[in-house]
Amino acid sequence: MGTITANDLKTKGVAAIEASLTNQQEAIVSVRGADRYVVMGMEHYQYLRECELEAALAQTRADLDNGRFVKESPEEHLARLDKLA
């Protein structure tokens, strides 16, 4: 993964990001020598979001398959939440 310095970003703007993403999907932005941010194109970001949603769905299905859920009325649910607070 390539690195864009904060100074490059300041002086070159979006052109620095575009150049860095020419041959890779993500680039690190470093600030004062420390890696602080990651930039990527929207298409890659949307793909990662879909992966997160698929993982959450798989975890939910596994919870349901293994009985890790609570079936209750809205009132019971609110009462249980009150006990947690």
C-alpha positions as CSV (number, residue, x, y, z in Angstrom):
1,M,0.0,0.0,0.0
2,G,1.4,3.4,-1.0
3,T,1.8,6.3,1.3
4,I,0.8,9.9,0.8
5,T,2.3,12.5,3.1
6,A,0.1,15.2,4.6
7,N,2.4,17.7,2.9
8,D,1.8,16.1,-0.5
9,L,-1.9,16.2,0.1
10,K,-1.6,19.8,1.1
11,T,0.4,20.9,-1.9
12,K,-1.0,18.5,-4.6
13,G,-4.6,18.0,-3.3
14,V,-6.8,15.3,-4.8
15,A,-4.2,14.8,-7.6
16,A,-1.9,13.2,-4.9
17,I,-4.7,10.7,-4.0
18,E,-5.5,10.0,-7.7
19,A,-1.9,9.3,-8.5
20,S,-1.5,7.0,-5.5
21,L,-4.6,5.0,-6.4
22,T,-3.6,4.5,-10.0
23,N,-2.1,1.0,-9.3
24,Q,-3.6,0.1,-5.9
25,Q,-6.9,0.2,-4.2
26,E,-5.9,2.0,-1.0
27,A,-3.3,4.5,0.1
28,I,-2.2,5.5,3.6
29,V,-2.0,9.2,4.5
30,S,0.8,9.9,7.0
31,V,0.9,12.9,9.2
32,R,4.3,13.8,10.7
33,G,5.6,10.4,9.9
34,A,2.8,8.5,11.5
35,D,0.2,6.5,9.5
36,R,-3.2,8.2,10.3
37,Y,-5.7,7.6,7.5
38,V,-6.5,5.4,4.5
39,V,-8.0,6.7,1.3
40,M,-9.7,4.6,-1.4
41,G,-12.0,5.0,-4.3
42,M,-15.8,4.8,-3.8
43,E,-16.1,1.5,-5.7
44,H,-13.6,-0.2,-3.3
45,Y,-15.3,1.5,-0.3
46,Q,-18.7,0.2,-1.4
47,Y,-17.2,-3.3,-1.8
48,L,-15.8,-3.2,1.7
49,R,-19.2,-2.0,3.1
50,E,-20.9,-4.9,1.4
51,C,-18.4,-7.3,2.9
52,E,-19.1,-5.9,6.4
53,L,-22.9,-6.3,5.8
54,E,-22.4,-9.9,4.6
55,A,-20.3,-10.7,7.7
56,A,-22.9,-9.2,10.0
57,L,-25.6,-11.3,8.2
58,A,-23.5,-14.4,8.6
59,Q,-23.0,-13.7,12.3
60,T,-26.7,-13.1,12.8
61,R,-27.6,-16.4,11.0
62,A,-25.1,-18.3,13.2
63,D,-26.6,-16.7,16.3
64,L,-30.1,-17.8,15.3
65,D,-28.8,-21.3,14.4
66,N,-27.2,-21.6,17.8
67,G,-30.1,-20.3,19.8
68,R,-28.3,-17.0,20.8
69,F,-31.3,-14.8,20.7
70,V,-34.1,-13.5,22.9
71,K,-37.8,-13.7,22.0
72,E,-39.8,-11.1,24.0
73,S,-42.5,-8.5,23.7
74,P,-41.5,-4.8,23.2
75,E,-42.4,-4.1,26.9
76,E,-40.2,-7.0,28.1
77,H,-37.4,-5.8,25.8
78,L,-37.5,-2.3,27.3
79,A,-37.6,-3.6,30.8
80,R,-34.5,-5.8,30.1
81,L,-32.8,-2.7,28.7
82,D,-33.6,-0.7,31.8
83,K,-32.0,-3.3,33.9
84,L,-28.8,-3.0,31.9
85,A,-28.5,0.7,32.4
